[in-house]
Amino acid sequence: MLYRVRIGQDDYLGRAEEVVAFMAQAEGAPGDDIDSYMEGAARRLKEQMGIDGIATSDPAAFLDSLDEHGVVPVQTFEEPSDDRVSPEEALGDGPVTLGEGVDPHDIDPL
């Protein structure tokens, strides 16, 4: 699962662990690592805003609970597939798909 979190002008995109690691590096962020950041952020939210119950068990739960409590908007996306297909399977063999005279074997795969 990929997460996108926007805080002010900062936009974080990646797996939950990556996003929280980026957030932990922001200026003034509490803690020295992901775990201490999540604990520090949850503590700050409780002390300063009265928001209780921010999950700190893992980065995904942390981001989900930030979203549930309305702290920051969090979007989730499925990760792209690692599957690769041949140009013939992906593009087909008709003239509309490839154009006249184009052979699928001439297409450089990604």
C-alpha positions, 0 to 999 in steps of 0.5 A: 500500500502506498500513502500520500500525506500532505502537511502544509507545503510538504507532500510525502508519498511512499510506503507507510514506513517511508512516509513516516520516516520522511515526516520524522525528518521534518524540522521540529519533529519529535524523536530520533527515529520512526518509533520515537517520532510516532510516540512524540507526535501522539503525545503532542497531539494529546497535549496540544489538541486533546486528540487521544488514541493515535496508534503508534504500533506501526507506521501504517496504523499511525497514518490511518489513525492520523486520518481517522482523527482528522489530523492530516488527510491521508490517501492510499493507493495500491502499489503497482504490479511487479508483473511484466507482460510481453509487448504482444500481450499488452498491445495486441496485434491490430493496426489501430494498436500498433499502427501499420507495419509495426511489429511487436518484436520491434518494440523495446520492452521497459 
